[in-house]
Amino acid sequence: MTEWYKIRNIEQIDSPALVVYPERVRDNIRKTLAVSGSVNKLRPHVKTNKMGEVCEMMMQEGITRFKCATIAEAEMLAIAEAPDVLLAYQPTGPKIGRLLKLVQTYRKTLFSCLIDNEVHAEVINKQCKDEAIVLNVFIDLNVGMNRTGVHPEKAFRLVKKIQTLTHLHLAGIHGYDGHIHDKDLIQRQKAADISFGLANDLFEKIQPLFSYPLRMVMGGTPTFPIHVRRPNTECSPGTFVFWDWGYDHEFPDMTYHYAALVISRVISVIDEHHLCIDLGYKSVAAESPLPRVHFLNAPDAVPVAQSEEHLILEVPDSNHYRLGDVFYGVPVHICPTVALYEKAFIIQNGEVATTWAVTARNRFITN
């Protein structure tokens, strides 16, 4: 079907809007499982979808381990009774207490977090001791992203420090290689091997110090097909569930389906070559330069200017368009686009079936 995205009862959706196609989401999940060969190799990141229903779809396929970036995402997973949740963030300030409250409230979920600092390890350990909690932690290792994480030459000292702390339990090593964006798979493999090597060197050095098996959590969507073949490694793709224009054109070897779009409408015909639609940068991720969205049903429409609530398009002939015409757009970056919407319209069999709350777009749910 060449126009799989068309919605027959589109008049039920005011624009701009986020729409999700769950069958395509399920196909993307199953494709990821097929590549991994085992659910035990996966710890998907939920920062892309932020919806409990999508997380439940992954659990229906047997996935039990998840990664998240915020306390709200962690709570969303716990509400869905996800068995294992890694907060891929080092909690500071009130976040420590909020995380420990989740541990106390949601007993069916095993929570863990990242740590990259010896002094802060003592801070977290003290709060855990005060609450009589032993918290799982992963060492956040800087494998080239240069955003967070302890540098490899200082990591062993951090391991030894954690061993002295009675209320922290070292579960393994975390390394995010989001700096790797090579379009060529061979070059991406080489870069991923370097990042993995840093983590694996530490892993092999510290595993003999522990009586239980440690784990490594590595990478994101671009390097997932590479890391998934490695031993003792869990992979954390996130964008794969919805996919987007940026990854589809940056990584042609990855053949996922677009499963979430933004809907917009023509609100003004400016002249013979320009239209205005209701898709401002409050409605699609704006961190990239124009074009930030590409239209499946209008591939010749080129975004030329954008403001908060408006997007100006250059078209070959504006006479082909009328006020109210619908545009089906694929965002260049879907993750921050989803966070701009409080709900998604769910499309089944070509029609709006229901809506799903984008629960974790909020910073607080109950905690």
Beta strands, then each sheet from edge to edge (+ up, - down):
strand 1: 17-20
strand 2: 65-68
strand 3: 84-87
strand 4: 110-115
strand 5: 135-140
strand 6: 168-175
strand 7: 215-218
strand 8: 233-235
strand 9: 260-271
strand 10: 274-277
strand 11: 293-295
strand 12: 302-306
strand 13: 311-314
strand 14: 326-331
strand 15: 343-348
strand 16: 351-357
sheet 1: 11+ 14- 9+ 1- 15- 16+
sheet 2: 2+ 3+ 4+ 5+ 6+ 7+ 8+
sheet 3: 11+ 14- 9+ 10- 13+ 12-
end
